């Protein structure tokens, strides 16, 4: 089972040989079996990568992320054909009813707000405002028509970091959040595509300029895990993207078992797909927040 997150951040040559990734610099050579790799992040442009290796990574559905000159995720590598029955999956996706999409979106929002409440009560600057999130949580309607998610987010981030905080601010804490959210988005993109669905067609997000509406929908309950890491950086005043990568090593409780991030995303996303197809909420499986 794949479990490694590999980050390549230095000038090197990366190639394939006999089911291994071969990492070479002027000083060292290392070998990693491809079946062990779940995610690989190329953080610099100063890397020579063979096409053969990229092909093998795609075949094994490894999550491959390329970063820009600022070391922020810029692109990912996905197969053109995510599933053998992708046409059938897309037809399913187009038939999902507004009723079940609205109900599932409200469940997603509830779990996201609950996760925010846990983070705020443990790490927030104004922990007492966690009670306000309880009120928003209890008032979530189908499709979240009263936008409890947006109201909760305002209270949450202002209490977690500083008053009048904005996600649009050019700050170190937002750099950390953006990096972590981008990694989550890449994981959900891969999961959706490999399952045969389209990332463009969401159940709530409908922005015609967003190629990843469905991914943005599904990733919401996992955002608090990134928020916790950003809060640690904010409290210590030590901002490092390397700390964000800890999320790949974290254990998640989902479906009554301990799983890593990649497996948790797959279990959760597949439960969403099953519920959308069956029209039943009892198949939903969300990550637990007790260990935040």
Beta strands, then each sheet from edge to edge (+ up, - down):
strand 1: 4-8
strand 2: 12-17
strand 3: 20-24
strand 4: 29-33
strand 5: 37-42
strand 6: 47-49
strand 7: 63-67
strand 8: 73-77
strand 9: 252-254
strand 10: 257-259
sheet 1: 1+ 5+ 7+ 8-
sheet 2: 4+ 3- 2+ 6+
sheet 3: 9+ 10-
end
